[in-house]
Amino acid sequence: MTLPAGSNDLDIAIIGAGFGGIGAAIRLQQAGFDDFLIFERSGDVGGTWHHNTYPGCVCDVPSHLYSFSFALNPEWTNTYSGQEEIWAYLRDCARRYGLTPKLRLNHDVTGTAWDGEARRWRLTTSHGDYTARVLVAATGSLSEPAVPNLPGLDTFAGTTFHSARWRHDHDLNGRRVAVIGTGASAAQFVPKIQPDVDHLTLFQRTPAWVMPRRSRRITRVERAIYRHVPGATRMVRTALYWERECWAVGFLHPQINRLGQRLSERHLRQQVSDPGLRAALRPDYVLGCKRVLLSNDYWASLDRPNVEVVTEPIARVDPSGISTADGNRYAVDTIIFGAGFRVTDPPIMQRIKGRDGQTLADAWTPTMHAHLGTTVHGFPNLFVLLGPNTGLGHSSVVLMIEAQLRQVIKALHHLRRTGGGAIEPTSQAQRRHTERIDRAMTGTVWATGGCSSWYLDASGRNSVIWPGYVTPFRWRLTRFRATDYTTSGGAADAAQ
């Protein structure tokens, strides 16, 4: 098949301009793969840190660890950075590494399909069609807001929005606000809006364990040291890395997390005076089974006269309120969803078609699986960043992204060296990796903690979290095992 001539035929297409997409572009460029474009559906880079602008938005991972190892930032102003500073960091990375000409902003990729005859991915975007030899899906796991399907929601006459699409034009002063969801985002924005609203009703399905956030300002003297003393920033990053690796012990051996629970319970007693409210806010599962929240003021903000915590399930929404299963009704004029994201069923799954026309959604039904969380059998030359079982409960996913990128580049060098046109994992290698993950999950807090979380997919399998330390994952992905893959096209076919 003859490919269309012109600039729309690329070597590599990258979908997404968050940490994954920016990191991929930098590393590919450094490895000598210069013919690529980054397609981003929004008007700027940053991904999650561009979209999430809700009040109080802060990262739960220390700043010096939540950044690229090859682009250390001596200018962080807090040990846990806020949204604006992280977003500025990613924009600076794009500028510093010369990625601006490679960006295609406001380009929504509406469909991709593997053309086996041409050995190219065909991309349909909101601004035209492209072809590419390699497709890097860097859309991330926290990109598609989840809104619960509540009966009557379409009849609500007030204002509704998700925390990831915050309505800054909607003044909350004097409003009667309902917050649906008690995840990490809600724990950050609820304390910020609580003093301003007339009344806040928090609809809680499952309580969360909360630990104090040990954050502080980084002094000017410290920043000067990071700028001028060689290795100072990397030393701090290394110390944080091993500290966070130690955190994993409690997730892998849940009995150890009982100590963490006692610390969290003390934090709850210090922040909430009402015994009934404390009982409602205390989880009945092992700490770590669901995401652990970091906050110094979330629980305290719920122990206020203008706040009510509702634990009964929502029955329906009407034009001016919300009714629960016990027959109570709560009058509200604003509904804010803090219900997280579509992690196990992102829409991008429907938009990527591999060999034989099968979509990722088809291949990942009933559960997601990928070799090393990065490549998928039946999808040649596709690399998924932060794919199945690459999420973390204790450390920075930027570490996982960088490990994956080493594997991506090794795979591309293998293709170049062998003259292959396409590469994908064997079904056996992918199955072995999935089986190893499932075995490793046994006995961890995610398997024995007694909760239902967004880590679990529709089949009940944990297809999100990496059940171990970061270090073994990084070590494994430094090695490229050619026997785990099949290559085809060009010289590769002739040699087989």
Stockholm file with secondary structure:
# STOCKHOLM 1.0

chainA/1-496         MTLPAGSNDLDIAIIGAGFGGIGAAIRLQQAGFDDFLIFERSGDVGGTWHHNTYPGCVCDVPSHLYSFSFALNPEWTNTYSGQEEIWAYLRDCARRYGLTPKLRLNHDVTGTAWDGEARRWRLTTSHGDYTARVLVAATGSLSEPAVPNLPGLDTFAGTTFHSARWRHDHDLNGRRVAVIGTGASAAQFVPKIQPDVDHLTLFQRTPAWVMPRRSRRITRVERAIYRHVPGATRMVRTALYWERECWAVGFLHPQINRLGQRLSERHLRQQVSDPGLRAALRPDYVLGCKRVLLSNDYWASLDRPNVEVVTEPIARVDPSGISTADGNRYAVDTIIFGAGFRVTDPPIMQRIKGRDGQTLADAWTPTMHAHLGTTVHGFPNLFVLLGPNTGLGHSSVVLMIEAQLRQVIKALHHLRRTGGGAIEPTSQAQRRHTERIDRAMTGTVWATGGCSSWYLDASGRNSVIWPGYVTPFRWRLTRFRATDYTTSGGAADAAQ
#=GR chainA/1-496 SS CCCCCSTTEEEEEEECCSHHHHHHHHHHHHTTCCCEEEEESSSSSCTHHHHCCCTTCBCSSCTTTSSCTTSCCTTCCBSSCBHHHHHHHHHHHHHHTTCGGGEEETCCEEEEEEETTTTEEEEEETTEEEEEEEEEECCCSSCSBCCCCCTTGGGCCSEEEEGGGCCTTSCCTTCEEEEECCSHHHHHHHHHHTTTSSEEEEECSSCCCEECCCCCBCCHHHHHHHHHSTTHHHHHHHHHHHHHHHHHHHHHSGGGHHHHHHHHHHHHHHHCCCHHHHHHHSCSSCTTSSCCEECSSHHHHHSSTTEEEECSCEEEEETTEEEETTSCEEECSEEEECCCBCCSSCGGGGGEECGGGCBHHHHTSSSCCCBTTTBCTTCTTEEETTCTTCBCSSSCHHHHHHHHHHHHHHHHHHHHHHTCSEEEECHHHHHHHHHHHHHHHTTSHHHHSCCCCTTBCTTSCBCSBCCSCHHHHHHHHTSCCGGGEEEESTHHHHHC
#=GC SS_cons         CCCCCSTTEEEEEEECCSHHHHHHHHHHHHTTCCCEEEEESSSSSCTHHHHCCCTTCBCSSCTTTSSCTTSCCTTCCBSSCBHHHHHHHHHHHHHHTTCGGGEEETCCEEEEEEETTTTEEEEEETTEEEEEEEEEECCCSSCSBCCCCCTTGGGCCSEEEEGGGCCTTSCCTTCEEEEECCSHHHHHHHHHHTTTSSEEEEECSSCCCEECCCCCBCCHHHHHHHHHSTTHHHHHHHHHHHHHHHHHHHHHSGGGHHHHHHHHHHHHHHHCCCHHHHHHHSCSSCTTSSCCEECSSHHHHHSSTTEEEECSCEEEEETTEEEETTSCEEECSEEEECCCBCCSSCGGGGGEECGGGCBHHHHTSSSCCCBTTTBCTTCTTEEETTCTTCBCSSSCHHHHHHHHHHHHHHHHHHHHHHTCSEEEECHHHHHHHHHHHHHHHTTSHHHHSCCCCTTBCTTSCBCSBCCSCHHHHHHHHTSCCGGGEEEESTHHHHHC
//
